[in-house]
């Protein structure tokens, strides 16, 4: 989906929006009872475990799709899923880990692993949400990096 968003932005071709919207809707249907998403999809089911990077990517995608469509169709779910992201934040470990984000879950329990990768995705999604709330979110191709 991020590739389609980037292609639509660069090529200014609205034909990409149909596929982008369908993909964003598919992500919406994939949200679990905790407002997160499974780490893998096997063609039939999502795995029960979650990763901060994939959950964060969903928030980024929903915010950018809404921006391109000029509406707030996915905004409520983006807020709920951002709440799920915050559940992965480390708030009680040694100072060098405090503020980072756990990579995900394993059999429903947080992995005891603070991830730079997951933290970067989480922070970008949360900052984009803050920009949306403040009315400052603009589609930027660099949001896809």
C-alpha positions, 0 to 999 in steps of 0.5 A: 500500500505504501508503494501505491501511495508513493506512486499516486503522489509521484505520478499524480494518477488518481487511478491508484486511489481505488486500490489504495482505498481497497487496501486501507479498507482491508486493513480496517477489517483486519483490526483485532479486538485489541485494536492492533493487527496480526504480524502475518497474514497466511492468506486466510488468517492473521497470526495472533501476535503483533509487531509495532512496525506493522501496527504503526504502518496501518496508522500511517496508511490510514492517516495518509489515505484520509489526507488524499481523500480529503476526509476522516474515514479512518481517523477513529480507528487510527486513534484506537490503533495509536492507543494500542501502539502506546501499550508497547511503550517501555515505561519501567525498564532501565534508563537506556530502554525507557521510552522505546517500544517493544517489538511485539508480542509472542503468544500474547505477551510483550517480547522482552526486546526494545526495538529501534525499528519498531520504535521508529515506526511507532514514533513516526505514526504517533507524530503523524497523528499529532500533526493530524490532530493539530491540523498540520498533516500534509502528505509527504512522500518521505512519510513512506520512508 
